[in-house]
């Protein structure tokens, strides 16, 4: 594989992980639903609720 193509692919995959795109794709596969604005909203609501619901100490 071309070194530039490999670097591009690695960078793209990293950015997708950081931006939740890859996580969202895995979520869609797990629940068996197609992409839609409503599904994205359900995904982000659930994710943020889980992230910020637990109290942080100190």
N, C-alpha and C positions, 0 to 999 in steps of 0.2 A: 504494500500500500504506500502511496505517495506520502512523505512526511508531512507535507502541508495539509493534505486531506485528513490525515490522522489527527493532526493538531486541531483542525477546524472541527472535526467530529467530537473530539474530547471537550473542546470549549463549548460547543453547542449543547452537549449532554450535561455538562456542569451547569450551564445557565438554565437549562430546563429544570434541573433538580432544585436550583435555588429559587426559581420563580414558581414552583409548585406545579408546573405543567406535567412533569413526569409522574408526580404523585397523583394528580388528577386522572391521568390516563390509566394508571393502575387501579384507582378507585372505580372508574367506569367499567373496567374489565371485571372487577370483583363483584359489582352489583348487577352487571349485565344490562346496563342502560346506555343509550346513545348520548352523545354530547348535546346539550341544550343550555340556554341561559338559565332556566330553572334548575337544572342539575348542577351547574356551576355554583349557583347561589346556595343550594342545599349542601354542597361539598364545602364551600368556604364557611358557611354558618356553623356547620358541625365542627370543622377544624378549629376555628377561632374560639368557639364556645369551650371546646376541650382544652385549648391552650390557656385561655384567660380565666376559666372558671375556678381553678384551684388557687387558693390563696398563696401568696408568696411571703416567705418569712425573711425578715431582716433586710 
